[in-house]
Amino acid sequence: MLDFLLDPNIAYILLVLGSMLLILAALNPGSGILELGAVFLLLLAGWGIYNLSVNVWALVLLLIGIISFLLAVRPPGRQVMLWVSILALVIGSSFMFKSEGWQPAVNPWLALVLSTLSAGSFWVIATKVLAAAK
């Protein structure tokens, strides 16, 4: 019944969309719609992740990508760290799930598009929020 969730590409898309909704819900609390959507998508992604094998080194690379993104946002003007972040997110996302040999389980083009769009949109949101806070 839920076999399509065991596709690494689907699990990855659900994880990224759920994470984006969760962050947007944190920035705009109150309606409950974003929160419910985030919980629903993250539960579906969690089911896929629970049943798929995960590469620990790819999760470490994703963590490095998140840390470099935070370093890029905090003092404005550090776009090099943003590109390092996107590169780490793309590689970590592509190899997040185990597959045969060194083949990426998630389509690298899908990882590139989603990582670039999510990092770019959060870059714009974070810089606007920090500018408004000043």
C-alpha positions, 0 to 999 in steps of 0.5 A: 500500500505505501510501497511508493514511500520506499523510493528514496526520491519520494522519501527525500522530496517529502523530507525536504517539503516537510522541513520547509513547511516546518520552518515556515510554520515556525516563522508564521505560527497560528493558522495550524495549516502549515503545522499539520502539513509539515507533520503529515509530510514528515510522518510520510517521509519518516516511514520511508526513512525508517524502512530505508538504509541510511548512510551516516557519513551523508548525514554528517555531510548534511549537518556540515551543510546546515552549519555552513548555511548558518555561518553564511547567514549570520554575518551578511556577505558570506556567499561563499559559505552559501555555495559550500552549504549547497554543495554539501547539501547536494552531495549529502542528499544524493547519498543519504540512502544506501544503494548498490556500490557508490551509486547515489540512491537519490537522483543527483539532479533532484537533489541539486534542484531541491537543495538550491531552491530550499537554500536560496529561499531560506537565504532570502527569508533569513536575510530579510528577517535579520534585516527587519530585526535590526 
